[in-house]
Structures are given as C-alpha cells and as structure tokens.
Amino acid sequence: MSSRRNFIRTGSLTALAGITGMETAFGMMEKKSKPSKGLALRFLPFDLQLKHTFTLAGSSRSNTPAMLTRLEFDGIKGYGEASMPPYLGENTESATRFFSALNLGQFRDPFQMEKILDYVDQAMPGNCAAKAAIDIALHDLTGKLLGQPWYKIWGFDPSATPDTSFTIGIDTPEVVRQKVAEAAPFNILKVKLGRETDREMIETIRSVTSKPLSVDVNQGWKDKHQALDMIYWLQERGVVLVEQPMPKEAIDDMAWLTQHSPLPTIADEALQRLPDVGKVHGVYSGINIKLMKCTGMREAHQMLTLARSLGMKVMIGCMTETSCAVSAAAQLSPQTDWADLDGNLLISNDPCRGVQIVNGKITLNDQPGIGITFRRDPFA
C-alpha cells in the first residue's frame, strides 16, 4: 500500500485534478503491513450552539443539529459533517438511518470516488446533508492519502480567495448594533431581511458602519415592483447584491426583477443541486452553492463549473456549521465571486480548527484534505 501511495503522490496529481472530493488533517499518517480493508464509517450526533438566536424572514433558532462522520482506510482518517437546520427536512434520526443503511466496506479503493459517491447518492432519496457528510469525509481522506489540500488538487490559486461576509440576523436595533461591533474584523456584512423591519435594519447598521453590505431576503418579498423599489433604495445605501429576494416559485416575477435590478440577484432557496443551475439561468444573476444542499464537494465543483460556463456569478455559502464543513467549502472559494463562510463563527462550540479569516479574507492552509484538525478527537 505504501508503494501505491508514493506513486499516487508523485505521478498522478494531474490525472486526479478533475476529481471532486478528498479529506482533512487529523494526526500523522499510519502505515500498516496488513492488506487493506474497505472503507470504515463512523458517525455521531453533534449539537451546534449558536452565539445569538438566529432569526430569518420566517423562523428563529438557537441551535442546529449536526452529525460528524469519519471514514477510515488503511489507518488514515477523513472527517465530514452534516449540518441540518430544520428547513432542510433532515435530523439526527434520518441521518442515522441513512448512515446505517450504507455498506461502504465494499469499497477497497477510496480513489474510486465517482463510484462511491454515486452509490451514496442512490442509496436513498433526499438526505443531502447526510450525503455531504460522506462526500466531505471521502475528500478529506483522499486528500490526506495524496498529501495535498483540495484547492491544490483542483488547481486553484489560494491567493484568489474572496473576503467572507459576516451574517447579521434580524433583531432589535440594540442587538443589531452589538452584532455589527462583533463583526469589526470583517470587510463585508450580510444582512438578513424579509420582514417589515427591513429599512430599520439597514438604517441601524448604517448608523454604525459604512462597510459594504449584501442582503439575504430568504424569499421574504412578495411583490416584484415593491422589491425593485427596495433594491434601488438598498443600492443607495451601499448594498452590493440581493440574495433570494422573492419566493422560489415566483419564477416569472423573479426573472423580471433580475432584468430590471441595478444589483445582482442570487439564487439560494431556488437552487439545490446540479440540475437546478440550468433552471435558474436567466432568472437570477448568480447562484449560492451550499455543500449541505448539493450533497458535498463533488457536486459543488460541478455546479461551479456549469455556472461559470453559463456566465453566471457564483457565491459559496454555508449553514451554521463547524470548521469541518466550512473548510471543505472554502476549498472552492478561489473560484467564486463572493463567499459567505461564517457558519463556524456563529457557533460557540466549534470542535475543530481549519480555514482562517485574516483581515476579513478567507485564508487557506496547506494541510492535506480539507485542512482541519480537531481540538479533541470526537470519535476517541
């Protein structure tokens, strides 16, 4: 096995550059003389505790259920994560059922990623976040076997990463000002809108900062003419883009709004997986790719490539997540126009370290896989 690894590291990086998936750094690589067994999966629940109650146009929550995963092959371990906010329709029980139904031990070559991830995707319908947890762990694992981070395997320039926005949820003016103060290290703020307090939210933020803003309406605006008036008002106050301004079902109204909008419109709830990219082309200016919705890094890379070929703008986003899933998404960030990768910064119990934000900019490390280390091995 060791001779095979050396061959892969030195001779096949170019051939594997188009593959979409591999793993993170969690300890020294172990060598075994025994014949390799198949992939071994372990998983456990993890509750993400939010620093502030997170309020959107239609809901609020103070925690997010998650599952951590580990794939082991020949003594090397790769880690993944499923973050499952309630609106995704997944939970700890559904993820446990999904993981328990998989037979990953049948796969004795982790580099057969297409075959493995096709099997995972077809095992059950839905379960996109749970599938992402396997995908991320497999990318982390294979990246470690190659001894390279995924942005290098894909051929991306780490210096080309964008700034990440920091999210300001809907709240009272006093709390909003507090959140803005806490976001001082960031160069762009993402503001949640979609309620009757939209103008108050923006004016409150503008009373304490002049930083560029993006807004996420979470389908909260219902009338296209009022939405257009609001977008012009927002443009005058330093807003640079509008995410999911109208209901995802309002396709004709949304296409009209994008045609007349002075700001780019970004699809979020209207977009989940690869086939949706073509559906939102011509309706929105760009897309927000999230690993938890599209089943992980492999499909996220495919969505990015397709959107670029269609001339669309691209944002890489996240849910409330640990540094595990955020670091996985960050591997794609050098190829995106915007990033909203602050999910790990919104929780108080992040179990690992990974991508860092330096002067507001996403900063990738050179650790193999997705580039994470755990403070304490959750599977020990």
C-alpha positions as CSV (number, residue, x, y, z in Angstrom):
1,M,0.0,0.0,0.0
2,S,2.9,2.4,0.8
3,S,4.4,2.0,-2.7
4,R,1.0,2.8,-4.2
5,R,0.7,5.9,-2.1
6,N,4.1,7.1,-3.3
7,F,3.2,6.5,-6.9
8,I,-0.1,8.4,-6.4
9,R,1.6,11.4,-4.7
10,T,4.3,11.7,-7.3
11,G,2.7,10.6,-10.6
12,S,-1.0,11.1,-10.6
13,L,-1.9,14.5,-9.2
14,T,-2.5,15.8,-12.7
15,A,-4.8,12.9,-13.6
16,L,-6.8,13.3,-10.4
17,A,-7.1,17.1,-10.7
18,G,-10.6,16.8,-12.2
19,I,-11.9,14.5,-9.4
20,T,-14.2,16.3,-7.0
21,G,-13.5,15.1,-3.4
22,M,-11.0,14.3,-0.6
23,E,-10.1,14.8,3.2
24,T,-8.7,16.7,6.1
25,A,-5.7,16.6,8.5
26,F,-6.2,14.8,11.8
27,G,-2.9,13.4,13.0
28,M,0.0,11.6,11.5
29,M,-0.5,9.1,8.7
30,E,-0.2,5.5,9.9
31,K,1.4,2.6,7.9
32,K,0.1,-0.9,8.1
33,S,1.5,-4.0,6.6
34,K,-1.8,-5.9,6.6
35,P,-3.9,-6.0,3.4
36,S,-6.3,-3.0,3.1
37,K,-9.9,-3.5,4.1
38,G,-12.8,-1.5,2.8
39,L,-13.9,2.0,3.9
40,A,-15.0,2.0,7.6
41,L,-17.6,4.6,8.5
42,R,-18.3,6.0,12.0
43,F,-20.8,8.8,12.9
44,L,-22.1,10.6,15.9
45,P,-24.5,13.5,16.6
46,F,-23.3,16.9,17.5
47,D,-25.4,19.9,18.5
48,L,-24.2,23.3,17.2
49,Q,-24.8,26.0,19.8
50,L,-25.4,29.5,18.3
51,K,-23.9,32.5,19.9
52,H,-27.0,34.5,19.2
53,T,-30.6,33.5,18.3
54,F,-30.6,33.2,14.5
55,T,-33.6,34.9,13.0
56,L,-34.6,34.8,9.3
57,A,-37.6,36.0,7.4
58,G,-39.7,33.1,8.6
59,S,-38.0,31.4,11.5
60,S,-35.7,31.6,14.5
61,R,-33.4,29.1,16.3
62,S,-30.7,28.9,18.9
63,N,-29.1,25.6,17.9
64,T,-28.6,23.4,14.8
65,P,-28.4,19.6,14.9
66,A,-25.5,18.1,13.1
67,M,-23.7,14.8,12.6
68,L,-20.0,14.3,12.4
69,T,-18.6,11.4,10.2
70,R,-15.3,9.6,9.9
71,L,-14.1,7.4,7.1
72,E,-11.1,5.3,7.7
73,F,-8.9,3.5,5.2
74,D,-5.6,1.8,5.8
75,G,-5.2,3.7,9.1
76,I,-5.9,7.1,7.6
77,K,-9.0,9.0,8.7
78,G,-11.1,11.6,6.9
79,Y,-13.8,13.7,8.6
80,G,-17.1,15.1,7.4
81,E,-20.2,16.9,8.7
82,A,-23.9,17.2,8.1
83,S,-25.5,20.4,9.4
84,M,-29.2,20.0,9.5
85,P,-31.2,23.2,10.1
86,P,-34.9,22.3,10.3
87,Y,-36.0,23.7,7.0
88,L,-33.8,21.1,5.2
89,G,-36.1,18.4,6.4
90,E,-33.2,16.3,7.9
91,N,-32.4,15.5,11.5
92,T,-30.3,13.2,13.7
93,E,-32.7,10.3,13.3
94,S,-33.0,10.5,9.5
95,A,-29.2,10.8,9.2
96,T,-28.7,7.8,11.5
97,R,-31.0,5.7,9.3
98,F,-29.2,6.8,6.2
99,F,-25.7,6.1,7.5
100,S,-26.7,2.8,9.0
101,A,-28.1,1.6,5.6
102,L,-24.8,2.2,3.8
103,N,-22.3,-0.6,3.1
104,L,-19.1,1.4,2.4
105,G,-17.0,-1.6,3.4
106,Q,-17.5,-3.0,-0.1
107,F,-15.2,-0.2,-1.4
108,R,-11.5,-1.1,-1.1
109,D,-10.2,1.9,-3.2
110,P,-11.1,5.3,-1.9
111,F,-9.9,6.9,-5.1
112,Q,-12.9,5.4,-6.9
113,M,-14.8,8.5,-5.8
114,E,-17.3,8.7,-8.6
115,K,-18.4,5.1,-8.0
116,I,-18.5,5.5,-4.2
117,L,-20.4,8.8,-4.3
118,D,-22.8,7.6,-6.9
119,Y,-23.6,4.6,-4.6
120,V,-24.1,7.0,-1.7
121,D,-26.4,9.3,-3.7
122,Q,-28.5,6.5,-5.0
123,A,-28.8,4.7,-1.6
124,M,-31.9,6.8,-0.6
125,P,-33.7,9.9,-2.0
126,G,-33.1,13.2,-0.2
127,N,-30.7,13.1,2.8
128,C,-28.5,15.7,1.0
129,A,-26.7,16.9,4.2
130,A,-26.0,13.3,5.3
131,K,-24.6,12.6,1.8
132,A,-22.5,15.7,2.1
133,A,-21.0,14.3,5.3
134,I,-19.8,11.2,3.5
135,D,-18.6,13.3,0.5
136,I,-16.6,15.6,2.7
137,A,-15.1,12.8,4.7
138,L,-14.1,11.0,1.5
139,H,-12.5,14.2,0.1
140,D,-10.6,14.6,3.4
141,L,-9.4,11.0,3.3
142,T,-8.2,11.0,-0.3
143,G,-6.6,14.4,0.1
144,K,-4.6,13.0,3.0
145,L,-3.7,9.9,1.0
146,L,-2.4,12.3,-1.7
147,G,-0.7,14.5,0.8
148,Q,-2.4,17.6,-0.7
149,P,-5.2,20.1,0.1
150,W,-8.1,20.0,-2.3
151,Y,-7.7,23.5,-3.6
152,K,-4.3,22.4,-5.0
153,I,-5.7,19.1,-6.4
154,W,-8.2,21.3,-8.3
155,G,-5.5,23.7,-9.4
156,F,-6.9,26.7,-7.6
157,D,-4.8,29.7,-6.5
158,P,-5.1,30.2,-2.7
159,S,-4.3,33.9,-3.0
160,A,-7.5,34.4,-5.1
161,T,-9.9,33.7,-2.2
162,P,-12.5,36.5,-1.6
163,D,-13.4,38.2,1.7
164,T,-16.2,36.4,3.5
165,S,-19.3,38.2,4.7
166,F,-20.4,38.0,8.3
167,T,-24.1,37.5,8.9
168,I,-26.2,39.9,10.9
169,G,-29.6,38.2,11.7
170,I,-32.9,40.1,12.2
171,D,-33.0,41.6,15.7
172,T,-33.7,44.7,17.7
173,P,-31.6,47.8,16.9
174,E,-29.7,47.4,20.1
175,V,-28.7,43.8,19.4
176,V,-28.0,44.6,15.7
177,R,-25.5,47.3,16.7
178,Q,-23.9,44.8,19.1
179,K,-23.6,42.2,16.3
180,V,-22.1,44.8,14.0
181,A,-19.5,45.7,16.6
182,E,-18.6,42.0,16.9
183,A,-18.2,41.8,13.2
184,A,-15.4,44.5,13.2
185,P,-12.8,42.2,11.6
186,F,-14.9,41.6,8.5
187,N,-15.0,43.8,5.4
188,I,-18.5,43.0,4.2
189,L,-21.6,42.2,6.2
190,K,-24.5,40.0,5.2
191,V,-27.9,41.3,6.5
192,K,-30.9,39.2,6.9
193,L,-34.1,40.9,5.6
194,G,-37.6,39.9,4.6
195,R,-39.8,41.4,7.4
196,E,-41.5,44.8,8.0
197,T,-38.3,46.0,9.7
198,D,-36.1,45.9,6.6
199,R,-35.4,49.6,6.4
200,E,-34.9,49.9,10.1
201,M,-32.3,47.1,9.9
202,I,-30.3,48.8,7.2
203,E,-30.6,52.2,8.8
204,T,-29.4,50.8,12.2
205,I,-26.4,49.2,10.6
206,R,-25.6,52.4,8.6
207,S,-25.7,54.4,11.8
208,V,-22.6,52.5,13.0
209,T,-20.7,51.4,9.8
210,S,-20.2,52.3,6.2
211,K,-18.9,48.8,5.2
212,P,-20.4,47.2,2.0
213,L,-23.4,45.1,2.6
214,S,-25.1,42.1,1.0
215,V,-28.7,41.3,1.9
216,D,-30.4,37.9,2.1
217,V,-34.2,38.2,1.9
218,N,-35.0,34.5,2.3
219,Q,-38.0,34.8,-0.1
220,G,-39.5,37.5,2.1
221,W,-40.6,40.0,-0.6
222,K,-43.8,39.1,-2.4
223,D,-44.4,42.0,-4.9
224,K,-41.9,42.5,-7.7
225,H,-42.5,46.2,-8.0
226,Q,-42.0,46.8,-4.3
227,A,-39.0,44.6,-4.4
228,L,-37.5,46.6,-7.2
229,D,-38.1,49.9,-5.3
230,M,-36.4,48.3,-2.3
231,I,-33.4,47.2,-4.3
232,Y,-32.9,50.8,-5.6
233,W,-33.2,52.0,-2.0
234,L,-30.6,49.4,-0.9
235,Q,-28.2,50.3,-3.7
236,E,-28.1,53.9,-2.5
237,R,-27.1,52.6,0.9
238,G,-24.1,50.6,-0.2
239,V,-25.6,47.1,-0.8
240,V,-23.8,45.1,-3.4
241,L,-26.1,42.1,-4.0
242,V,-29.5,40.7,-3.2
243,E,-30.0,37.0,-2.3
244,Q,-33.3,35.2,-2.9
245,P,-35.5,38.3,-2.8
246,M,-38.7,36.6,-3.8
247,P,-40.4,33.2,-3.3
248,K,-38.6,30.5,-5.3
249,E,-41.9,29.6,-7.1
250,A,-42.3,33.2,-8.5
251,I,-40.1,32.4,-11.5
252,D,-41.6,34.9,-13.9
253,D,-41.6,37.7,-11.4
254,M,-38.1,36.9,-10.4
255,A,-36.8,36.9,-14.0
256,W,-38.5,40.4,-14.4
257,L,-36.9,41.6,-11.2
258,T,-33.4,40.4,-12.3
259,Q,-33.8,42.1,-15.7
260,H,-34.6,45.5,-14.1
261,S,-32.5,45.2,-10.9
262,P,-29.4,47.5,-10.6
263,L,-27.9,44.9,-8.3
264,P,-27.1,41.2,-9.0
265,T,-29.7,38.7,-7.7
266,I,-28.5,35.4,-6.3
267,A,-30.5,32.2,-6.1
268,D,-30.4,30.3,-2.8
269,E,-33.7,28.6,-1.9
270,A,-34.4,28.3,-5.6
271,L,-31.3,26.2,-6.1
272,Q,-30.2,22.9,-4.5
273,R,-28.4,20.6,-6.9
274,L,-26.7,20.5,-10.3
275,P,-29.9,20.3,-12.4
276,D,-31.2,23.4,-10.8
277,V,-28.3,25.6,-12.2
278,G,-29.8,25.4,-15.7
279,K,-33.3,26.2,-14.3
280,V,-32.2,29.4,-12.6
281,H,-30.1,30.6,-15.5
282,G,-31.9,33.7,-16.9
283,V,-33.9,34.0,-13.7
284,Y,-31.1,35.1,-11.4
285,S,-27.7,36.7,-11.9
286,G,-25.9,34.1,-10.0
287,I,-26.1,31.1,-7.6
288,N,-25.2,30.4,-3.9
289,I,-23.7,26.9,-3.7
290,K,-24.0,25.2,-0.3
291,L,-22.5,21.7,0.4
292,M,-25.4,20.7,2.7
293,K,-27.9,21.2,-0.1
294,C,-25.9,19.8,-3.1
295,T,-24.5,16.6,-1.4
296,G,-21.0,17.9,-1.0
297,M,-17.7,18.9,-2.7
298,R,-18.0,16.8,-5.8
299,E,-21.3,18.3,-6.9
300,A,-20.4,21.8,-5.7
301,H,-17.5,21.7,-8.0
302,Q,-19.7,20.6,-10.9
303,M,-22.2,23.4,-10.2
304,L,-19.4,26.0,-10.1
305,T,-18.1,24.8,-13.4
306,L,-21.5,24.8,-15.1
307,A,-22.5,28.3,-13.7
308,R,-19.2,29.7,-15.0
309,S,-19.9,28.2,-18.4
310,L,-23.3,30.0,-18.4
311,G,-21.8,33.3,-17.5
312,M,-23.4,33.4,-14.0
313,K,-21.9,34.8,-10.8
314,V,-21.1,32.4,-8.0
315,M,-21.2,32.6,-4.2
316,I,-20.0,29.8,-1.9
317,G,-22.2,29.7,1.2
318,C,-22.8,27.6,4.3
319,M,-25.3,26.8,7.0
320,T,-24.3,27.1,10.7
321,E,-21.5,24.6,10.6
322,T,-18.3,23.6,12.3
323,S,-14.9,24.4,10.8
324,C,-15.1,21.0,9.2
325,A,-17.8,21.7,6.6
326,V,-16.8,25.4,6.3
327,S,-13.2,24.4,5.5
328,A,-14.4,21.9,2.9
329,A,-16.5,24.6,1.2
330,A,-13.5,27.0,1.4
331,Q,-11.5,24.8,-0.9
332,L,-13.8,26.1,-3.8
333,S,-13.6,29.7,-2.8
334,P,-10.7,30.8,-5.0
335,Q,-13.0,30.4,-8.0
336,T,-16.0,32.3,-6.6
337,D,-17.1,35.9,-6.8
338,W,-18.3,36.1,-3.2
339,A,-18.2,33.9,-0.1
340,D,-20.4,33.6,2.9
341,L,-18.4,31.2,5.0
342,D,-19.0,32.4,8.6
343,G,-21.1,29.4,9.9
344,N,-18.3,28.3,12.2
345,L,-18.0,31.8,13.6
346,L,-21.7,31.9,14.6
347,I,-21.4,28.9,17.0
348,S,-19.8,28.7,20.5
349,N,-18.7,25.1,20.4
350,D,-16.6,24.5,17.3
351,P,-14.7,21.2,17.9
352,C,-12.0,21.8,15.2
353,R,-9.7,24.3,13.6
354,G,-9.5,24.9,9.8
355,V,-9.8,27.8,7.4
356,Q,-8.9,31.1,9.0
357,I,-10.2,34.6,8.3
358,V,-7.3,37.1,8.2
359,N,-8.2,40.8,7.7
360,G,-11.6,39.6,6.5
361,K,-10.2,37.4,3.8
362,I,-10.6,33.6,3.6
363,T,-7.1,32.1,4.2
364,L,-6.5,28.5,3.3
365,N,-3.8,26.4,4.8
366,D,-1.6,23.7,3.3
367,Q,-2.8,20.8,5.4
368,P,-3.9,17.8,3.2
369,G,-7.5,17.1,2.6
370,I,-9.9,19.8,3.7
371,G,-7.3,21.3,6.1
372,I,-8.7,20.7,9.6
373,T,-7.5,19.4,13.0
374,F,-9.8,18.6,15.9
375,R,-9.2,20.0,19.3
376,R,-10.1,16.6,20.6
377,D,-10.9,13.5,18.6
378,P,-14.7,13.2,18.9
379,F,-14.5,9.5,18.0
380,A,-11.8,8.6,20.6
